[in-house]
C-alpha cells in the first residue's frame, strides 16, 4: 500500500471501537418485518449521522402505500456527500429491515452482545453490519483530506425482506437518486456480480367446509391443496436439470414456505392458503416461468368438483446480471480485498436475491460487497444466534474505503 492508503486503513483501526459501538446501536433497535414498523429505526440512524455532522434526507413512503403493501412504516434515508463535479457518484446501500428472530437464541437477539470476537444479534451480518461498514469507510475517506471527485451517497432502506419495491425501488421511482455505481450489502470473501430472480405466489384453494362426521357434504380444500403440493415438489427433479452458466449459481429451486388452512380438527377444511417461492437463474425468463408455474398449479386440480383456485403474485423480482460498466468497480474491489485479506477474492453469482437488482434494472452497475464470512450458513443469517466476526467488519471497511479512494480520488 502507498502512504495514502496506509493512512486510510490506519484511521479505520484507530476508530474501530467507535465503529463497533455504532453497529451495536443499530442492531439494538428491532426492525422485525413483518410487522415492519421500521420508521423508528431510520429516525434513530438519521439522528446518529446528523450528530456526526452529516445532513440526512428522510424519505417517508406514504402511509397508505405502506399499509397496502402489508407493512406498518417505512422511511428510507439518503446521505449525500458531494466532492466534485467531474467524477462518478457511488451509492452504498444496506437494508435495515430484518426477519423476526424466531426461537433458539443463546444470546439476546437485540442485545448486540460481543463474545469471543463475534457480535451477536439479528441483522448483525445481514445487513445492519454494512450500515457500519459504509459509514466508517466514508468517514475514513473524508478524514484523509485528500482531493476527491464525484461523490458518495448512503442509501439506508427498509424493504429488502418484502422485495425492495418500497426501498431502493421507491427511491429510484421517485427519481430521488441516480448514481453511477452501487455497492450493496454483501459478505467480504466474495464480490457478487449476479443473483437469481424470485417469483413468490399466494395460492388459495377454495372448497366447502363441512362437519367432519359428514365429509361427503363438503369439498375438502386440503385434499386439493395436497395435489398442488405434489405437483410442485414433483417438478423439482426437472428443475435440477436446468443449469446456470454463472459461477456460484446452480439450478432453479421451488418450495412452499407457508401453509394455512382449516378451522378445527373436526371440520373439513374449506380453504387452504399456500405461499410458494420459485428462484430463477439469470438465464430464465421470469414471465415464462410464472406462466409455467401457474399452469402447473391449475392442472393439478383440474376436474376436481367444487374446487376453485386464486393465484396471486406476491413478488416477481428480476435477476441481477453483470453490466459492462461494473468492471472498474469489480476490479478495484478484487485488488483491495486481496491486499487486505491476503487472498484472491472471486467475483461470482449467488442463488439469493437482493435489492441490488433494482439498481441493475435501471442500468446502474451494481455489486454486493460488505462485512461477513464466506457463507450465509457461517453467519447464522436469518437463524438463531446470527453473528458477525468483528475482524470481518474491520477488513470489509478497509476494502470499501480503499475502493472509494480508487473510484473517487483525484487522478
C-alpha positions in Angstrom: 0.0 0.0 0.0 1.1 3.6 -0.6 1.3 6.2 2.1 -2.3 7.5 1.4 -3.8 4.0 1.5 -1.9 3.3 4.8 -3.3 6.4 6.4 -6.8 5.3 5.3 -6.5 1.9 6.9 -4.8 3.3 10.0 -7.7 5.6 10.5 -10.1 2.7 10.5 -8.0 0.8 13.0 -7.9 3.9 15.3 -11.7 4.4 15.2 -12.7 0.8 15.2 -14.2 0.8 18.7 -16.4 3.7 17.6 -17.5 1.6 14.6 -18.4 -1.4 16.7 -20.4 0.9 19.1 -22.3 2.3 16.1 -23.1 -1.2 14.9 -24.3 -2.2 18.4 -26.6 0.8 18.5 -28.0 -0.1 15.0 -28.6 -3.7 15.9 -30.3 -3.0 19.3 -33.3 -1.3 17.7 -35.7 -4.0 16.5 -37.0 -3.9 12.9 -38.9 -7.2 12.7 -40.5 -7.4 9.2 -43.3 -8.4 9.5 -44.9 -6.4 11.1 -42.5 -3.8 9.5 -42.6 -0.7 11.8 -39.3 0.5 10.6 -39.5 4.3 10.6 -38.3 4.5 14.3 -35.0 2.7 13.3 -34.5 5.1 10.4 -35.1 8.1 12.7 -32.5 6.8 15.2 -29.9 6.2 12.4 -30.6 9.6 10.9 -30.1 11.2 14.4 -26.8 9.5 14.9 -25.5 10.6 11.5 -26.7 14.1 11.9 -24.9 14.1 15.3 -21.7 13.4 13.4 -22.3 16.4 11.2 -23.9 14.7 8.1 -27.1 16.1 6.7 -29.6 13.2 6.2 -32.7 13.2 3.9 -35.6 11.3 5.4 -37.9 9.9 2.7 -41.1 8.6 4.2 -43.1 6.3 1.9 -46.8 7.4 2.0 -48.5 5.6 4.9 -51.4 4.1 2.9 -49.0 2.7 0.3 -47.0 1.0 3.1 -50.2 -0.4 4.7 -51.5 -1.7 1.3 -48.1 -3.4 0.9 -48.5 -5.2 4.2 -46.1 -3.3 6.4 -46.5 -0.5 9.0 -44.0 2.2 8.3 -41.0 2.9 6.0 -38.7 5.8 6.0 -35.7 5.5 3.6 -32.6 7.5 4.2 -30.2 9.2 1.7 -27.0 10.8 2.8 -25.3 12.8 0.0 -21.5 13.5 0.3 -20.6 15.5 -2.9 -16.9 16.0 -3.6 -16.6 17.4 -7.1 -18.4 17.7 -10.4 -16.1 15.7 -12.6 -16.3 12.3 -11.1 -18.9 9.4 -10.6 -21.4 9.2 -7.8 -21.1 5.9 -6.0 -24.0 4.7 -3.8 -23.7 2.4 -0.8 -26.9 0.5 0.0 -27.8 -1.5 3.1 -31.2 -2.5 4.4 -32.4 -2.2 8.0 -35.5 -4.4 7.9 -35.0 -8.0 9.2 -36.9 -11.2 9.6 -38.2 -11.8 13.1 -35.6 -13.5 15.4 -37.5 -16.8 16.0 -36.6 -19.2 18.7 -33.4 -21.0 19.8 -31.2 -18.0 20.6 -28.4 -18.3 23.3 -27.8 -14.6 23.1 -30.4 -11.8 23.2 -31.4 -11.2 19.5 -31.3 -7.5 20.0 -28.6 -7.4 22.6 -25.6 -6.9 20.3 -23.5 -8.9 22.7 -19.8 -9.3 21.9 -18.3 -12.7 22.8 -15.1 -14.3 21.6 -14.6 -11.7 18.8 -18.2 -12.0 17.5 -21.1 -9.6 17.7 -24.4 -11.5 18.1 -27.8 -10.2 17.1 -30.5 -10.2 14.4 -29.0 -8.5 11.3 -25.5 -8.4 12.8 -24.4 -9.9 9.5 -27.4 -9.2 7.1 -27.3 -6.3 6.7 -27.1 -3.8 9.6 -23.4 -4.7 9.6 -23.0 -2.7 6.4 -24.6 0.4 7.9 -21.3 0.5 9.9 -19.1 -0.7 7.1 -20.2 2.1 4.7 -20.5 4.9 7.2 -17.0 4.4 8.5 -15.5 3.7 5.1 -16.8 7.1 4.0 -15.6 8.8 7.3 -12.2 7.3 6.7 -12.1 8.6 3.1 -13.0 12.1 4.2 -10.6 12.1 7.1 -7.7 11.9 4.6 -8.3 15.5 3.5 -7.1 14.4 0.0 -8.6 15.8 -3.2 -11.7 13.9 -4.2 -14.1 14.0 -7.2 -17.6 12.8 -7.8 -19.4 11.9 -4.6 -20.9 9.2 -2.3 -24.5 8.5 -1.4 -25.5 6.3 1.5 -28.8 4.6 0.9 -30.3 3.0 4.1 -33.5 1.4 3.1 -36.2 -0.7 4.8 -37.9 -3.1 2.4 -35.5 -5.8 1.4 -37.3 -8.6 3.1 -40.6 -7.8 1.2 -38.8 -7.3 -2.1 -37.3 -3.8 -2.1 -40.0 -2.1 -4.1 -40.6 0.4 -1.3 -36.9 0.6 -0.5 -34.4 1.3 -3.3 -37.2 0.7 -5.8 -39.2 3.6 -4.4 -36.2 6.0 -4.2 -35.4 5.3 -7.9 -39.1 5.5 -9.0 -39.4 8.9 -7.3 -36.2 10.0 -9.1 -34.5 10.8 -5.8 -31.3 9.2 -6.9 -29.5 8.1 -10.0 -25.9 7.0 -9.0 -23.3 5.8 -11.5 -22.3 2.8 -9.4 -23.7 0.8 -6.4 -22.1 -1.3 -3.8 -24.9 -3.1 -1.9 -24.6 -5.2 1.3 -22.8 -8.4 1.0 -20.1 -10.6 2.5 -16.3 -9.9 2.5 -14.9 -13.0 0.9 -16.7 -12.7 -2.5 -17.8 -10.0 -4.8 -21.3 -10.7 -6.0 -22.0 -9.6 -9.6 -25.1 -11.6 -10.3 -28.0 -13.2 -8.4 -31.2 -15.1 -9.0 -34.6 -13.8 -9.8 -37.5 -14.7 -7.5 -41.2 -15.4 -8.0 -43.5 -15.6 -5.0 -47.1 -16.7 -5.3 -50.0 -17.0 -2.8 -52.3 -19.9 -3.9 -55.7 -20.0 -2.2 -57.6 -23.3 -2.6 -61.3 -22.8 -2.1 -63.6 -25.8 -1.3 -66.6 -26.0 1.0 -66.3 -26.5 4.8 -68.4 -29.3 6.4 -68.8 -31.4 9.5 -66.2 -34.0 10.0 -68.8 -36.6 10.6 -70.3 -36.0 7.2 -67.4 -35.3 4.8 -69.4 -36.1 1.8 -71.4 -32.9 2.3 -68.2 -30.9 2.0 -65.5 -30.2 -0.6 -62.1 -30.8 1.0 -59.7 -27.9 0.1 -56.8 -29.6 1.8 -57.2 -32.7 -0.4 -57.0 -30.4 -3.4 -54.0 -28.5 -1.9 -52.2 -31.8 -1.5 -52.4 -32.3 -5.2 -50.9 -28.8 -5.7 -48.1 -29.7 -3.3 -47.4 -33.0 -5.1 -47.2 -31.1 -8.4 -44.8 -28.5 -7.1 -42.5 -31.0 -5.4 -42.8 -33.4 -8.3 -41.3 -30.7 -10.6 -38.1 -30.4 -8.6 -36.2 -33.2 -10.4 -36.8 -31.3 -13.7 -35.5 -28.1 -12.2 -32.3 -29.8 -11.1 -31.5 -30.5 -14.8 -31.5 -26.8 -15.6 -28.0 -25.3 -15.0 -26.8 -21.8 -14.9 -23.6 -20.7 -16.6 -22.9 -18.1 -13.8 -20.2 -19.3 -11.3 -21.8 -19.6 -7.9 -25.3 -20.3 -9.2 -26.5 -23.8 -9.8 -30.2 -24.6 -10.6 -33.6 -23.1 -10.1 -35.4 -24.0 -6.9 -39.0 -24.1 -5.7 -40.7 -24.6 -2.3 -43.8 -23.9 -0.3 -42.7 -21.9 2.7 -46.1 -21.5 4.4 -49.4 -23.3 4.6 -52.5 -22.0 6.4 -56.0 -23.6 6.4 -58.8 -25.2 8.2 -60.8 -24.2 11.2 -60.8 -27.2 13.6 -59.9 -30.8 13.9 -63.4 -32.0 13.3 -64.2 -29.7 10.3 -63.4 -30.4 6.6 -61.2 -27.6 5.5 -63.0 -25.1 3.3 -59.9 -23.0 2.4 -56.2 -23.6 2.3 -53.5 -21.0 1.5 -50.1 -21.9 0.2 -47.2 -19.4 -0.2 -44.7 -20.5 -2.9 -41.2 -19.4 -3.6 -39.6 -20.1 -7.0 -36.0 -19.0 -7.6 -34.9 -18.4 -11.2 -31.4 -18.5 -12.5 -30.3 -15.4 -14.5 -30.8 -17.3 -17.8 -34.5 -17.9 -17.2 -37.4 -15.6 -18.3 -39.4 -14.6 -15.3 -42.6 -14.1 -17.3 -42.3 -17.5 -18.9 -41.6 -19.1 -15.5 -44.6 -17.6 -13.9 -46.8 -18.8 -16.7 -45.4 -22.3 -16.3 -45.9 -22.4 -12.5 -49.4 -21.1 -12.8 -50.2 -23.8 -15.3 -48.6 -26.5 -13.1 -50.9 -25.4 -10.2 -54.1 -25.2 -12.3 -53.5 -28.5 -13.9 -53.0 -30.2 -10.5 -56.7 -29.6 -9.5 -58.3 -29.6 -13.0 -61.5 -31.6 -12.9 -62.0 -31.6 -9.1 -65.6 -30.8 -8.5 -66.3 -27.8 -6.2 -62.6 -26.6 -6.1 -61.7 -23.1 -7.1 -58.2 -21.5 -7.2 -57.0 -18.0 -6.7 -53.3 -17.4 -7.6 -52.0 -14.0 -6.5 -48.5 -12.8 -7.3 -46.7 -11.5 -4.2 -43.3 -10.8 -5.9 -41.7 -11.0 -9.2 -38.1 -9.8 -9.0 -35.6 -9.7 -11.8 -32.2 -11.3 -11.6 -29.0 -9.1 -11.2 -26.9 -9.5 -14.2 -23.3 -8.2 -14.7 -23.4 -4.9 -16.6 -20.3 -3.9 -18.7 -19.7 -0.7 -16.7 -19.2 -2.6 -13.5 -15.7 -3.8 -14.4 -13.7 -0.9 -12.9 -15.6 -1.3 -9.6 -15.2 -5.1 -9.5 -11.5 -4.9 -10.3 -10.9 -2.3 -7.6 -12.8 -4.4 -5.0 -10.8 -7.5 -6.0 -7.5 -5.7 -5.8 -8.2 -4.2 -2.5 -9.7 -7.3 -1.0 -6.6 -9.2 -2.0 -4.4 -6.6 -0.3 -6.5 -6.6 2.9 -7.4 -10.3 3.2 -4.3 -11.7 1.7 -6.1 -14.0 -0.7 -7.8 -13.8 -4.1 -11.4 -12.9 -3.8 -13.7 -14.2 -6.6 -16.4 -12.3 -8.5 -19.3 -14.7 -8.6 -23.1 -15.1 -8.5 -25.3 -16.1 -5.7 -28.6 -18.0 -5.6 -30.0 -15.4 -3.2 -31.9 -12.3 -4.5 -31.3 -8.8 -3.2 -32.1 -5.1 -3.6 -29.1 -4.7 -5.9 -31.2 -5.9 -8.8 -33.4 -2.8 -8.6 -30.4 -0.6 -9.5 -29.3 -3.0 -12.2 -32.8 -2.8 -13.8 -32.1 0.9 -14.2 -28.9 0.2 -16.0 -26.8 1.1 -12.9 -23.8 -1.2 -12.4 -24.2 -2.8 -9.0 -22.3 -5.4 -7.0 -22.6 -6.8 -3.5 -19.8 -6.4 -1.1 -19.6 -5.9 2.7 -18.9 -7.3 6.1 -19.4 -11.0 6.6 -17.9 -14.5 6.4 -17.6 -16.8 3.4 -21.2 -18.2 3.6 -24.6 -17.3 4.9 -24.5 -20.5 6.9 -21.4 -19.4 8.9 -23.2 -16.1 9.8 -26.4 -17.9 11.0 -28.2 -15.4 8.9 -31.9 -15.5 9.4 -31.4 -18.1 12.1 -30.8 -18.1 15.9 -27.5 -16.6 17.0 -26.8 -14.6 13.9 -23.3 -13.3 14.3 -20.5 -11.2 12.7 -16.8 -11.6 13.3 -15.6 -8.2 14.2 -12.4 -8.7 12.2 -14.5 -9.3 9.1 -16.2 -5.9 9.8 -12.8 -4.2 10.1 -11.5 -5.8 6.9 -14.6 -5.1 4.8 -14.5 -1.4 6.0 -10.9 -1.1 4.8 -11.7 -2.8 1.4 -14.7 -0.5 0.8 -12.7 2.6 1.9 -9.8 1.8 -0.4 -12.2 1.2 -3.3 -13.9 4.6 -2.7 -10.4 6.1 -2.8 -9.7 4.3 -6.2 -13.0 5.5 -7.7 -13.2 9.0 -6.3 -9.6 10.0 -5.7 -8.3 12.8 -7.8 -6.4 11.4 -10.8 
